[in-house]
Amino acid sequence: AAAVVLAVAYVLLVEKLGFLLLTPFLLAAYMFLYGERSLLKMAVIACITTACIWLLFTKVFMIFLPVGRIFA
């Protein structure tokens, strides 16, 4: 149930906060739900994964992810 709540919250907030700001928190929250407790490990994995996804979509696929209304 917590994973569904996180996914719904992400969908509702991604347009306002943007992909690069919100995704690391989502990934860290999912890692926490699945048993990871090392904050440093979660932060590093979440940030690297977010950067890789962003680079793949924007540079390779030419699909631009939401930047958020805060930064636009």
GUBA-686141 format. One record per atom (N, C-alpha, C): x, y, z; residue in one letter; residue number from 1; atom name. Coordinates in Angstrom, 1 decimal. Example, Ala and Ser with C-alpha at 12.3 -4.5 7.8 and 13.67 -1.06 7.14 Angstrom:
! residues 2
<r <13.2; -5.7; 7.8>; "A"; 1; "N">
<r <12.3; -4.5; 7.8>; "A"; 1; "CA">
<r <13.2; -3.3; 7.8>; "A"; 1; "C">
<r <12.8; -2.2; 7.1>; "S"; 2; "N">
<r <13.7; -1.1; 7.1>; "S"; 2; "CA">
<r <12.9; 0.0; 7.9>; "S"; 2; "C">
This chain:
! residues 72
<r <0.8; -1.2; 0.0>; "A"; 1; "N">
<r <0.0; 0.0; 0.0>; "A"; 1; "CA">
<r <0.9; 1.3; 0.0>; "A"; 1; "C">
<r <2.0; 1.2; 0.7>; "A"; 2; "N">
<r <2.9; 2.4; 0.8>; "A"; 2; "CA">
<r <3.5; 2.7; -0.6>; "A"; 2; "C">
<r <3.8; 1.6; -1.3>; "A"; 3; "N">
<r <4.4; 1.8; -2.7>; "A"; 3; "CA">
<r <3.4; 2.5; -3.6>; "A"; 3; "C">
<r <2.1; 2.2; -3.5>; "V"; 4; "N">
<r <1.1; 2.8; -4.3>; "V"; 4; "CA">
<r <0.9; 4.2; -3.9>; "V"; 4; "C">
<r <0.9; 4.5; -2.6>; "V"; 5; "N">
<r <0.8; 5.9; -2.2>; "V"; 5; "CA">
<r <2.0; 6.7; -2.7>; "V"; 5; "C">
<r <3.2; 6.2; -2.7>; "L"; 6; "N">
<r <4.4; 6.9; -3.2>; "L"; 6; "CA">
<r <4.2; 7.2; -4.7>; "L"; 6; "C">
<r <3.7; 6.2; -5.4>; "A"; 7; "N">
<r <3.6; 6.3; -6.9>; "A"; 7; "CA">
<r <2.6; 7.4; -7.2>; "A"; 7; "C">
<r <1.4; 7.4; -6.5>; "V"; 8; "N">
<r <0.4; 8.4; -6.7>; "V"; 8; "CA">
<r <0.9; 9.8; -6.4>; "V"; 8; "C">
<r <1.6; 9.9; -5.2>; "A"; 9; "N">
<r <2.2; 11.2; -4.8>; "A"; 9; "CA">
<r <3.2; 11.7; -5.9>; "A"; 9; "C">
<r <4.0; 10.8; -6.4>; "Y"; 10; "N">
<r <5.0; 11.2; -7.5>; "Y"; 10; "CA">
<r <4.3; 11.7; -8.7>; "Y"; 10; "C">
<r <3.3; 11.0; -9.1>; "V"; 11; "N">
<r <2.5; 11.5; -10.3>; "V"; 11; "CA">
<r <1.9; 12.9; -10.1>; "V"; 11; "C">
<r <1.4; 13.1; -8.9>; "L"; 12; "N">
<r <0.8; 14.4; -8.6>; "L"; 12; "CA">
<r <1.8; 15.5; -8.5>; "L"; 12; "C">
<r <3.0; 15.2; -8.0>; "L"; 13; "N">
<r <4.0; 16.2; -7.7>; "L"; 13; "CA">
<r <5.0; 16.5; -8.8>; "L"; 13; "C">
<r <5.2; 15.6; -9.7>; "V"; 14; "N">
<r <6.3; 15.7; -10.7>; "V"; 14; "CA">
<r <6.2; 16.9; -11.6>; "V"; 14; "C">
<r <5.0; 17.3; -11.9>; "E"; 15; "N">
<r <4.8; 18.5; -12.7>; "E"; 15; "CA">
<r <5.2; 19.8; -12.0>; "E"; 15; "C">
<r <4.9; 19.8; -10.7>; "K"; 16; "N">
<r <5.2; 21.0; -9.8>; "K"; 16; "CA">
<r <6.7; 21.0; -9.4>; "K"; 16; "C">
<r <7.3; 19.9; -9.0>; "L"; 17; "N">
<r <8.7; 19.9; -8.5>; "L"; 17; "CA">
<r <9.7; 19.5; -9.5>; "L"; 17; "C">
<r <9.3; 18.7; -10.6>; "G"; 18; "N">
<r <10.2; 18.3; -11.6>; "G"; 18; "CA">
<r <10.9; 17.0; -11.4>; "G"; 18; "C">
<r <11.3; 16.4; -12.4>; "F"; 19; "N">
<r <11.9; 15.0; -12.4>; "F"; 19; "CA">
<r <13.1; 15.0; -11.6>; "F"; 19; "C">
<r <14.1; 15.9; -11.8>; "L"; 20; "N">
<r <15.4; 15.8; -11.2>; "L"; 20; "CA">
<r <15.3; 16.0; -9.7>; "L"; 20; "C">
<r <14.4; 16.8; -9.2>; "L"; 21; "N">
<r <14.3; 17.1; -7.8>; "L"; 21; "CA">
<r <13.5; 16.0; -7.1>; "L"; 21; "C">
<r <12.4; 15.4; -7.7>; "L"; 22; "N">
<r <11.6; 14.5; -7.0>; "L"; 22; "CA">
<r <12.0; 13.0; -7.1>; "L"; 22; "C">
<r <12.6; 12.6; -8.2>; "T"; 23; "N">
<r <12.9; 11.2; -8.4>; "T"; 23; "CA">
<r <13.9; 10.6; -7.4>; "T"; 23; "C">
<r <14.9; 11.3; -7.0>; "P"; 24; "N">
<r <15.8; 10.7; -6.0>; "P"; 24; "CA">
<r <15.1; 10.4; -4.7>; "P"; 24; "C">
<r <14.2; 11.2; -4.3>; "F"; 25; "N">
<r <13.4; 11.0; -3.1>; "F"; 25; "CA">
<r <12.5; 9.8; -3.2>; "F"; 25; "C">
<r <11.9; 9.6; -4.4>; "L"; 26; "N">
<r <11.1; 8.5; -4.7>; "L"; 26; "CA">
<r <11.9; 7.2; -4.6>; "L"; 26; "C">
<r <13.0; 7.2; -5.3>; "L"; 27; "N">
<r <13.8; 6.0; -5.3>; "L"; 27; "CA">
<r <14.4; 5.6; -3.9>; "L"; 27; "C">
<r <14.8; 6.6; -3.2>; "A"; 28; "N">
<r <15.2; 6.4; -1.8>; "A"; 28; "CA">
<r <14.1; 5.8; -0.9>; "A"; 28; "C">
<r <12.9; 6.4; -1.1>; "A"; 29; "N">
<r <11.8; 5.9; -0.4>; "A"; 29; "CA">
<r <11.4; 4.4; -0.7>; "A"; 29; "C">
<r <11.5; 4.1; -2.0>; "Y"; 30; "N">
<r <11.3; 2.7; -2.4>; "Y"; 30; "CA">
<r <12.4; 1.8; -1.8>; "Y"; 30; "C">
<r <13.6; 2.2; -1.8>; "M"; 31; "N">
<r <14.7; 1.4; -1.3>; "M"; 31; "CA">
<r <14.5; 1.2; 0.2>; "M"; 31; "C">
<r <14.0; 2.2; 0.9>; "F"; 32; "N">
<r <13.7; 2.1; 2.3>; "F"; 32; "CA">
<r <12.6; 1.1; 2.6>; "F"; 32; "C">
<r <11.6; 1.2; 1.7>; "L"; 33; "N">
<r <10.5; 0.2; 1.9>; "L"; 33; "CA">
<r <10.9; -1.2; 1.7>; "L"; 33; "C">
<r <11.9; -1.4; 0.8>; "Y"; 34; "N">
<r <12.3; -2.8; 0.6>; "Y"; 34; "CA">
<r <13.5; -3.2; 1.4>; "Y"; 34; "C">
<r <13.8; -2.4; 2.5>; "G"; 35; "N">
<r <14.7; -2.9; 3.5>; "G"; 35; "CA">
<r <16.1; -2.3; 3.6>; "G"; 35; "C">
<r <16.4; -1.4; 2.7>; "E"; 36; "N">
<r <17.7; -0.8; 2.7>; "E"; 36; "CA">
<r <17.7; 0.3; 3.9>; "E"; 36; "C">
<r <18.7; 0.3; 4.7>; "R"; 37; "N">
<r <18.8; 1.2; 5.8>; "R"; 37; "CA">
<r <20.0; 2.2; 5.8>; "R"; 37; "C">
<r <20.9; 2.0; 4.9>; "S"; 38; "N">
<r <22.1; 2.8; 4.8>; "S"; 38; "CA">
<r <21.7; 4.1; 4.0>; "S"; 38; "C">
<r <21.7; 5.2; 4.7>; "L"; 39; "N">
<r <21.2; 6.5; 4.1>; "L"; 39; "CA">
<r <22.2; 6.9; 3.0>; "L"; 39; "C">
<r <23.5; 6.7; 3.2>; "L"; 40; "N">
<r <24.5; 7.1; 2.2>; "L"; 40; "CA">
<r <24.3; 6.3; 1.0>; "L"; 40; "C">
<r <24.2; 5.0; 1.1>; "K"; 41; "N">
<r <24.0; 4.1; 0.0>; "K"; 41; "CA">
<r <22.7; 4.5; -0.8>; "K"; 41; "C">
<r <21.6; 4.7; -0.1>; "M"; 42; "N">
<r <20.4; 5.1; -0.7>; "M"; 42; "CA">
<r <20.6; 6.4; -1.5>; "M"; 42; "C">
<r <21.2; 7.4; -0.9>; "A"; 43; "N">
<r <21.4; 8.7; -1.6>; "A"; 43; "CA">
<r <22.2; 8.6; -2.8>; "A"; 43; "C">
<r <23.3; 7.8; -2.8>; "V"; 44; "N">
<r <24.2; 7.7; -3.9>; "V"; 44; "CA">
<r <23.5; 6.9; -5.0>; "V"; 44; "C">
<r <22.8; 5.8; -4.7>; "I"; 45; "N">
<r <22.1; 5.1; -5.8>; "I"; 45; "CA">
<r <21.0; 5.9; -6.4>; "I"; 45; "C">
<r <20.2; 6.6; -5.5>; "A"; 46; "N">
<r <19.1; 7.3; -6.0>; "A"; 46; "CA">
<r <19.6; 8.5; -7.0>; "A"; 46; "C">
<r <20.6; 9.2; -6.6>; "C"; 47; "N">
<r <21.1; 10.3; -7.4>; "C"; 47; "CA">
<r <21.8; 9.8; -8.7>; "C"; 47; "C">
<r <22.5; 8.7; -8.7>; "I"; 48; "N">
<r <23.2; 8.2; -9.9>; "I"; 48; "CA">
<r <22.1; 7.6; -10.8>; "I"; 48; "C">
<r <21.1; 6.9; -10.3>; "T"; 49; "N">
<r <20.1; 6.4; -11.1>; "T"; 49; "CA">
<r <19.2; 7.5; -11.8>; "T"; 49; "C">
<r <18.9; 8.5; -11.0>; "T"; 50; "N">
<r <18.2; 9.6; -11.6>; "T"; 50; "CA">
<r <18.9; 10.3; -12.7>; "T"; 50; "C">
<r <20.2; 10.5; -12.5>; "A"; 51; "N">
<r <21.0; 11.2; -13.5>; "A"; 51; "CA">
<r <21.1; 10.3; -14.8>; "A"; 51; "C">
<r <21.3; 9.0; -14.6>; "C"; 52; "N">
<r <21.4; 8.1; -15.7>; "C"; 52; "CA">
<r <20.0; 8.1; -16.5>; "C"; 52; "C">
<r <18.9; 8.0; -15.8>; "I"; 53; "N">
<r <17.6; 8.1; -16.5>; "I"; 53; "CA">
<r <17.4; 9.4; -17.2>; "I"; 53; "C">
<r <17.8; 10.5; -16.6>; "W"; 54; "N">
<r <17.6; 11.8; -17.2>; "W"; 54; "CA">
<r <18.5; 11.9; -18.5>; "W"; 54; "C">
<r <19.7; 11.5; -18.4>; "L"; 55; "N">
<r <20.6; 11.5; -19.5>; "L"; 55; "CA">
<r <20.1; 10.6; -20.7>; "L"; 55; "C">
<r <19.7; 9.4; -20.3>; "L"; 56; "N">
<r <19.1; 8.5; -21.3>; "L"; 56; "CA">
<r <18.0; 9.1; -22.1>; "L"; 56; "C">
<r <17.0; 9.6; -21.3>; "F"; 57; "N">
<r <15.8; 10.2; -22.0>; "F"; 57; "CA">
<r <16.1; 11.5; -22.8>; "F"; 57; "C">
<r <16.9; 12.4; -22.2>; "T"; 58; "N">
<r <17.1; 13.7; -22.9>; "T"; 58; "CA">
<r <18.1; 13.6; -24.0>; "T"; 58; "C">
<r <19.2; 12.9; -23.8>; "K"; 59; "N">
<r <20.2; 12.9; -24.8>; "K"; 59; "CA">
<r <20.1; 11.8; -25.8>; "K"; 59; "C">
<r <19.6; 10.6; -25.5>; "V"; 60; "N">
<r <19.5; 9.5; -26.4>; "V"; 60; "CA">
<r <18.1; 9.5; -27.1>; "V"; 60; "C">
<r <17.0; 9.5; -26.3>; "F"; 61; "N">
<r <15.7; 9.4; -26.8>; "F"; 61; "CA">
<r <15.1; 10.8; -27.2>; "F"; 61; "C">
<r <15.7; 11.9; -26.8>; "M"; 62; "N">
<r <15.3; 13.2; -27.0>; "M"; 62; "CA">
<r <13.9; 13.4; -26.5>; "M"; 62; "C">
<r <13.6; 12.9; -25.3>; "I"; 63; "N">
<r <12.3; 13.1; -24.6>; "I"; 63; "CA">
<r <12.6; 13.9; -23.4>; "I"; 63; "C">
<r <12.1; 15.1; -23.3>; "F"; 64; "N">
<r <12.4; 16.0; -22.2>; "F"; 64; "CA">
<r <11.4; 15.7; -21.0>; "F"; 64; "C">
<r <12.0; 15.5; -19.9>; "L"; 65; "N">
<r <11.3; 15.2; -18.7>; "L"; 65; "CA">
<r <10.9; 16.5; -18.0>; "L"; 65; "C">
<r <9.8; 16.5; -17.2>; "P"; 66; "N">
<r <9.3; 17.7; -16.5>; "P"; 66; "CA">
<r <10.4; 18.4; -15.7>; "P"; 66; "C">
<r <10.6; 19.7; -15.8>; "V"; 67; "N">
<r <11.5; 20.4; -15.0>; "V"; 67; "CA">
<r <10.9; 21.0; -13.8>; "V"; 67; "C">
<r <9.6; 21.1; -13.7>; "G"; 68; "N">
<r <8.9; 21.6; -12.6>; "G"; 68; "CA">
<r <8.6; 23.1; -12.7>; "G"; 68; "C">
<r <7.5; 23.5; -12.1>; "R"; 69; "N">
<r <7.1; 24.9; -12.2>; "R"; 69; "CA">
<r <7.9; 25.8; -11.3>; "R"; 69; "C">
<r <8.6; 25.2; -10.3>; "I"; 70; "N">
<r <9.4; 26.0; -9.4>; "I"; 70; "CA">
<r <10.6; 26.6; -10.2>; "I"; 70; "C">
<r <11.2; 25.8; -11.1>; "F"; 71; "N">
<r <12.4; 26.2; -11.8>; "F"; 71; "CA">
<r <12.1; 26.9; -13.2>; "F"; 71; "C">
<r <10.8; 26.8; -13.6>; "A"; 72; "N">
<r <10.5; 27.3; -15.0>; "A"; 72; "CA">
<r <10.0; 28.7; -14.9>; "A"; 72; "C">
